[in-house]
Amino acid sequence: YRRQRQMCIRDRLKVIIVLLCALFMMACNSAKKPSNDMMVYNLNPSEEPLQETPIYKHVEIIKLETSPVSLISNINRIEMNDSIIFVSEFGKLYTFTREGKFVSQISRKGEGPEEYIVLSSFYIDNKKQQVTIIDNYKNVLINYDFYGKYLSTVSVPAGSFQSCHYTFLTEDNQLLSHNMMDMNDTEAYSLFDMRKQRVKQYFSYQPITVGNYMYPFSWHPMARSGKDIDIIMPLCDTIYTYSAATSSFEPKYIIETPQKMIPKEKIRKNTPSYTEDICKLSEQGFFTGFTGIFETEAKILLEYKDQGVVMGYFLFDKSSKAGHYYLTTWNEKYTTLPFFNTIYAYKNVFVGYAQPRDLLELENLQDEKIRESIKDLEEDDNPCLILYELK
């Protein structure tokens, strides 16, 4: 009887162990599944060279009006809605109509209460029809309407926007800012709670450290995705998203890269030149990571640089989670309008910009509408915006 009982107990234990193993395997599989679901695959055949440019089905050129009060040399950032375009170059912010007609300059440098000393960043609030300049020297948020009329100034605690250079207003009424690499600041992103006047830091740059300078690894590190905001990090294959519903960050996409990503540990400690390190490691066959993210309703365009110099893109479809890598080239003999450097994305278009002299060099363009739209350009005119609707 005892022997039968012991055998029965052993049999039960075996069954329990088998069940536990099965449950463990199921748990492992369910833990791995989100990673597989987040994977975005590279469809470039390894034996073929990269394609030169994404293919578009429609293009529109917006000529930004040139006048003595709206002279722009290089565009740093734009924001736009259905009726107005905000154009920033270093230290200045302008507004234009959707057709490119100049509207106003938003404030000016100065000591007055309506003026800024440093235009660290800006953000727009479409609900309030309001644009806000962040001055981290005066530690203030200066509010204007979309046509440049001064509305109010809000003081913030010192250091709230110390190294910021790109800011979005979130759906839960916080300010999400991207911070430049700095020998003192190691956090890439910060959330400023306007009600509590409090800052929280996220995503450390460590182990990357830089010397006695500030460096933005990206000029467009964030993109809106519905009510959420997608962000990138240097030397990282993952896109993270900030959810306004949960006020938290989560990984969203993991991008398949064409070569192995540069290990962060290979960047020199307190590097005197981050770009020099990136270029040298790129020459050794490493992938340099993504330097910009642009997002339409259906697609995401990630910017990168090959050999630290040549501009490239990874374009993928959100639904299929697959895409292609491209390297951009320049040839004045193009018969179709090339894909100029992307600076923004809105609804279903990616927005690039080009200097007039580059457009005027394209003498072999076959599209009569494009040729007609640029024929009156002068080389010293303001840059043009180019809206691409991709296939």
C-alpha positions as CSV (number, residue, x, y, z in Angstrom):
1,Y,0.0,0.0,0.0
2,R,2.8,2.4,0.9
3,R,4.6,1.6,-2.3
4,Q,1.4,2.2,-4.3
5,R,0.9,5.5,-2.4
6,Q,4.5,6.6,-3.1
7,M,4.1,5.8,-6.8
8,C,0.9,7.7,-6.9
9,I,2.5,10.7,-5.3
10,R,5.5,10.6,-7.7
11,D,3.0,10.4,-10.6
12,R,1.2,13.4,-9.3
13,L,4.5,15.3,-8.9
14,K,5.4,14.5,-12.5
15,V,2.1,15.8,-13.7
16,I,2.5,19.0,-11.6
17,I,6.0,19.5,-13.0
18,V,4.8,19.0,-16.6
19,L,2.0,21.5,-16.0
20,L,4.4,24.0,-14.4
21,C,6.8,23.6,-17.3
22,A,4.0,24.2,-19.8
23,L,2.8,27.3,-17.9
24,F,6.4,28.5,-17.8
25,M,6.8,28.1,-21.6
26,M,3.5,29.9,-22.1
27,A,4.7,32.7,-19.9
28,C,8.0,32.9,-21.8
29,N,6.2,32.9,-25.2
30,S,3.8,35.7,-24.0
31,A,6.7,37.7,-22.7
32,K,8.5,37.4,-26.1
33,K,5.5,38.2,-28.2
34,P,5.4,42.0,-27.6
35,S,9.0,42.2,-28.9
36,N,8.0,40.3,-32.0
37,D,5.0,42.5,-32.4
38,M,7.2,45.6,-32.1
39,M,9.8,44.5,-34.7
40,V,10.0,46.6,-37.9
41,Y,11.7,44.7,-40.7
42,N,14.2,45.9,-43.3
43,L,13.1,44.8,-46.8
44,N,16.3,45.8,-48.6
45,P,17.9,42.8,-50.4
46,S,21.4,42.5,-48.9
47,E,23.0,42.0,-52.4
48,E,21.4,45.2,-53.9
49,P,22.5,48.8,-53.4
50,L,20.2,51.2,-51.5
51,Q,17.6,53.0,-53.5
52,E,18.2,56.6,-54.1
53,T,15.0,58.2,-52.9
54,P,11.5,57.4,-51.7
55,I,8.9,57.5,-54.5
56,Y,6.1,60.1,-54.2
57,K,2.8,60.3,-56.0
58,H,2.1,64.0,-55.4
59,V,4.3,67.0,-54.6
60,E,3.6,70.6,-53.7
61,I,6.0,73.5,-53.5
62,I,5.3,76.4,-51.1
63,K,7.4,79.5,-51.7
64,L,7.9,81.4,-48.4
65,E,7.4,85.1,-49.2
66,T,10.7,87.1,-49.1
67,S,10.6,90.6,-47.7
68,P,12.9,92.8,-45.7
69,V,11.2,91.7,-42.4
70,S,11.1,88.0,-43.3
71,L,14.6,87.1,-44.5
72,I,15.5,83.4,-43.7
73,S,18.8,81.9,-44.4
74,N,18.4,78.4,-43.0
75,I,15.3,76.8,-41.5
76,N,15.8,75.1,-38.1
77,R,12.3,73.9,-37.4
78,I,8.7,74.2,-38.6
79,E,5.3,73.5,-37.2
80,M,2.1,73.8,-39.2
81,N,-1.7,73.3,-39.2
82,D,-4.3,73.8,-41.9
83,S,-3.9,77.6,-42.1
84,I,-0.6,78.7,-40.8
85,I,3.1,77.7,-40.8
86,F,5.6,78.5,-38.1
87,V,9.2,78.8,-39.3
88,S,12.1,79.0,-37.0
89,E,15.7,79.8,-37.7
90,F,18.2,80.3,-34.9
91,G,17.0,83.1,-32.7
92,K,13.9,84.0,-34.8
93,L,10.4,82.7,-35.3
94,Y,8.1,83.7,-38.2
95,T,4.6,82.8,-39.3
96,F,3.4,82.4,-42.8
97,T,0.0,81.4,-44.3
98,R,-0.5,77.9,-45.7
99,E,0.2,79.4,-49.1
100,G,3.5,80.9,-48.0
101,K,2.5,84.6,-47.5
102,F,4.4,86.3,-44.7
103,V,2.2,87.1,-41.6
104,S,4.5,88.2,-38.8
105,Q,7.6,87.7,-36.7
106,I,6.8,86.4,-33.3
107,S,8.5,88.8,-30.9
108,R,12.1,89.8,-31.0
109,K,15.3,89.6,-28.9
110,G,15.3,92.2,-26.1
111,E,15.0,93.0,-22.4
112,G,11.3,93.9,-22.5
113,P,8.6,91.9,-20.9
114,E,7.2,90.9,-24.3
115,E,10.7,90.0,-25.7
116,Y,13.1,87.1,-25.2
117,I,16.8,87.0,-24.6
118,V,17.2,83.4,-25.8
119,L,14.8,81.5,-28.0
120,S,15.5,78.1,-26.5
121,S,12.5,76.4,-28.0
122,F,8.8,77.0,-28.9
123,Y,5.6,75.0,-29.0
124,I,2.1,75.6,-30.3
125,D,-1.3,75.1,-28.8
126,N,-3.9,74.7,-31.6
127,K,-6.8,74.6,-29.1
128,K,-5.9,78.0,-27.7
129,Q,-4.6,79.3,-31.0
130,Q,-1.4,80.2,-29.1
131,V,2.3,79.9,-29.7
132,T,4.8,80.0,-26.7
133,I,8.5,80.8,-26.8
134,I,10.6,79.2,-24.1
135,D,13.4,81.5,-22.8
136,N,15.7,79.4,-20.5
137,Y,17.8,82.5,-19.7
138,K,14.9,84.5,-18.3
139,N,13.2,81.2,-17.1
140,V,9.9,82.2,-18.6
141,L,7.2,81.0,-21.1
142,I,6.1,83.9,-23.3
143,N,2.7,83.4,-24.9
144,Y,1.5,85.0,-28.2
145,D,-1.4,84.5,-30.5
146,F,-0.7,83.0,-33.9
147,Y,-0.3,86.5,-35.4
148,G,2.3,87.7,-33.0
149,K,0.2,89.6,-30.5
150,Y,1.6,89.3,-26.9
151,L,-0.7,87.6,-24.5
152,S,1.2,86.8,-21.2
153,T,4.4,85.7,-19.5
154,V,4.6,82.7,-17.1
155,S,7.7,82.3,-14.8
156,V,9.1,78.8,-14.3
157,P,11.6,77.5,-11.7
158,A,15.2,78.1,-12.7
159,G,16.7,75.2,-14.7
160,S,13.3,73.8,-15.8
161,F,14.4,74.1,-19.5
162,Q,18.2,74.3,-19.0
163,S,19.3,72.4,-22.1
164,C,16.1,72.0,-24.1
165,H,16.0,72.7,-27.8
166,Y,12.7,70.9,-28.9
167,T,9.4,71.0,-27.1
168,F,5.9,69.6,-27.6
169,L,2.7,70.3,-25.6
170,T,1.3,66.9,-24.6
171,E,-2.4,66.0,-24.5
172,D,-2.2,65.8,-20.7
173,N,-1.1,69.5,-20.6
174,Q,2.6,68.9,-19.9
175,L,5.6,70.0,-21.8
176,L,7.8,67.3,-23.2
177,S,11.3,68.6,-24.0
178,H,14.3,67.1,-25.7
179,N,17.5,68.1,-24.0
180,M,20.9,68.4,-25.7
181,M,23.9,66.3,-24.7
182,D,25.7,68.3,-22.0
183,M,28.6,67.5,-19.7
184,N,26.3,68.3,-16.8
185,D,22.9,67.0,-18.0
186,T,22.7,63.3,-18.8
187,E,18.9,63.0,-19.3
188,A,17.6,63.2,-22.9
189,Y,14.0,64.1,-22.2
190,S,12.1,65.9,-19.5
191,L,8.4,66.5,-18.6
192,F,7.4,69.8,-17.1
193,D,4.1,69.7,-15.2
194,M,2.8,73.2,-15.7
195,R,0.3,72.9,-12.9
196,K,2.8,71.7,-10.3
197,Q,5.7,73.6,-11.8
198,R,7.8,70.4,-11.5
199,V,10.2,68.6,-13.9
200,K,10.8,64.9,-14.2
201,Q,13.8,63.5,-16.2
202,Y,13.8,60.5,-18.5
203,F,16.2,58.4,-20.7
204,S,19.8,58.8,-19.7
205,Y,22.5,59.4,-22.3
206,Q,24.9,57.3,-20.2
207,P,27.4,55.9,-20.9
208,I,27.7,58.6,-23.6
209,T,29.3,61.7,-22.1
210,V,30.6,64.8,-23.9
211,G,33.2,67.4,-23.0
212,N,32.7,71.0,-22.3
213,Y,30.0,71.7,-25.0
214,M,26.3,71.1,-25.8
215,Y,25.3,68.9,-28.7
216,P,21.9,67.9,-30.2
217,F,22.1,64.4,-31.6
218,S,18.9,65.2,-33.4
219,W,17.2,68.3,-34.8
220,H,13.8,66.4,-34.9
221,P,13.8,63.9,-32.0
222,M,10.0,63.7,-31.5
223,A,7.0,63.2,-33.7
224,R,3.3,63.2,-32.9
225,S,1.3,60.0,-33.2
226,G,-2.3,60.8,-32.6
227,K,-2.6,61.8,-29.0
228,D,0.8,60.3,-28.2
229,I,4.4,61.4,-29.0
230,D,7.1,59.1,-30.4
231,I,10.7,59.7,-29.5
232,I,14.2,58.4,-30.5
233,M,17.5,58.1,-28.7
234,P,21.1,58.1,-30.0
235,L,22.6,54.8,-31.0
236,C,19.3,53.1,-30.3
237,D,17.1,50.9,-32.5
238,T,14.0,51.5,-30.5
239,I,11.2,54.1,-30.9
240,Y,9.5,54.9,-27.6
241,T,6.1,56.5,-27.2
242,Y,4.8,58.9,-24.6
243,S,1.2,58.0,-23.8
244,A,-0.9,60.9,-22.6
245,A,-3.5,58.4,-21.3
246,T,-1.0,56.8,-18.8
247,S,1.5,59.7,-18.6
248,S,4.3,57.1,-19.2
249,F,6.8,56.0,-21.8
250,E,6.8,52.6,-23.4
251,P,8.8,50.9,-26.3
252,K,6.7,50.9,-29.5
253,Y,8.9,49.8,-32.4
254,I,12.2,48.0,-32.7
255,I,13.9,48.7,-36.0
256,E,16.0,46.2,-37.9
257,T,19.2,48.0,-38.8
258,P,21.4,47.2,-41.9
259,Q,24.6,46.9,-39.9
260,K,25.3,46.4,-36.2
261,M,24.6,49.5,-34.2
262,I,27.6,51.3,-32.7
263,P,28.0,50.2,-29.1
264,K,27.7,53.2,-26.8
265,E,30.7,52.1,-24.9
266,K,32.8,52.8,-28.0
267,I,32.2,56.5,-27.7
268,R,35.1,58.1,-25.9
269,K,34.4,59.2,-22.3
270,N,33.7,62.9,-22.2
271,T,34.3,62.9,-25.9
272,P,35.7,66.1,-27.3
273,S,33.8,65.4,-30.6
274,Y,30.8,63.1,-30.7
275,T,30.5,63.6,-34.4
276,E,34.1,62.6,-35.0
277,D,33.6,59.4,-33.0
278,I,30.5,58.5,-34.9
279,C,32.2,59.1,-38.3
280,K,35.2,56.9,-37.4
281,L,33.0,54.1,-36.1
282,S,30.8,54.3,-39.2
283,E,33.9,53.8,-41.4
284,Q,34.5,50.6,-39.5
285,G,31.1,49.3,-40.6
286,F,28.9,50.2,-37.7
287,F,25.4,51.7,-38.1
288,T,25.3,55.2,-36.6
289,G,21.7,55.2,-35.4
290,F,18.8,57.5,-36.2
291,T,19.0,61.3,-36.1
292,G,15.4,62.3,-36.8
293,I,11.8,60.9,-36.7
294,F,9.0,62.1,-38.9
295,E,5.5,60.6,-38.9
296,T,2.4,60.8,-41.1
297,E,-0.9,59.0,-40.6
298,A,0.4,55.8,-42.2
299,K,4.2,56.0,-42.4
300,I,7.3,56.8,-40.3
301,L,10.5,58.2,-41.8
302,L,13.7,57.8,-39.7
303,E,16.7,59.9,-40.7
304,Y,20.2,58.6,-40.4
305,K,23.7,59.5,-41.8
306,D,25.9,57.0,-43.7
307,Q,29.6,57.4,-43.0
308,G,28.4,60.3,-40.7
309,V,27.9,62.5,-43.8
310,V,25.5,61.2,-46.5
311,M,21.9,61.7,-45.6
312,G,19.8,58.5,-45.5
313,Y,16.3,57.4,-44.5
314,F,14.4,54.4,-43.3
315,L,10.8,54.5,-44.4
316,F,8.3,52.0,-43.1
317,D,4.6,51.4,-43.1
318,K,2.9,51.4,-39.7
319,S,0.5,48.6,-40.6
320,S,2.9,46.2,-42.2
321,K,5.9,47.1,-40.0
322,A,8.3,46.8,-42.8
323,G,10.2,49.2,-44.9
324,H,13.3,50.2,-46.9
325,Y,16.5,52.1,-46.3
326,Y,17.5,54.9,-48.8
327,L,20.5,57.0,-49.4
328,T,19.9,60.4,-50.9
329,T,22.1,61.7,-53.7
330,W,22.2,65.0,-55.6
331,N,22.3,65.3,-59.3
332,E,21.4,68.5,-61.1
333,K,20.3,66.4,-64.1
334,Y,17.4,64.9,-62.3
335,T,14.2,64.7,-64.4
336,T,11.9,64.4,-61.4
337,L,12.0,66.5,-58.2
338,P,14.4,64.8,-55.7
339,F,13.6,64.1,-52.1
340,F,15.0,67.1,-50.2
341,N,15.9,67.0,-46.6
342,T,12.9,66.3,-44.4
343,I,12.1,68.8,-41.7
344,Y,8.5,68.0,-40.7
345,A,5.5,65.7,-41.3
346,Y,1.8,66.6,-41.3
347,K,-1.2,64.4,-41.9
348,N,-0.3,62.4,-45.1
349,V,2.8,64.5,-46.3
350,F,6.4,64.7,-45.4
351,V,7.8,68.3,-45.6
352,G,11.2,69.0,-47.0
353,Y,12.9,72.3,-47.7
354,A,15.3,73.5,-50.4
355,Q,17.2,76.6,-51.2
356,P,16.2,78.4,-54.4
357,R,19.6,77.9,-56.0
358,D,19.2,74.1,-55.7
359,L,15.8,74.2,-57.3
360,L,16.9,76.5,-60.1
361,E,19.8,74.0,-61.0
362,L,17.2,71.3,-61.8
363,E,16.9,72.4,-65.5
364,N,15.8,68.9,-66.7
365,L,12.6,68.6,-64.7
366,Q,9.8,67.1,-66.8
367,D,6.9,68.1,-64.6
368,E,5.5,71.3,-66.1
369,K,3.6,72.3,-63.0
370,I,6.8,72.2,-60.9
371,R,8.8,74.1,-63.5
372,E,6.1,76.7,-63.6
373,S,6.0,77.1,-59.8
374,I,9.7,77.8,-59.5
375,K,10.4,79.7,-62.7
376,D,10.2,83.1,-60.9
377,L,12.5,82.2,-58.0
378,E,15.6,84.2,-57.3
379,E,18.7,82.7,-55.7
380,D,18.5,85.0,-52.6
381,D,14.8,84.3,-52.0
382,N,13.7,82.5,-48.9
383,P,13.9,78.7,-48.8
384,C,10.9,76.7,-50.3
385,L,8.9,74.0,-48.5
386,I,8.2,70.9,-50.5
387,L,5.3,68.7,-49.5
388,Y,5.7,65.0,-50.6
389,E,2.8,62.5,-50.5
390,L,4.6,59.2,-50.8
391,K,3.4,56.1,-52.5
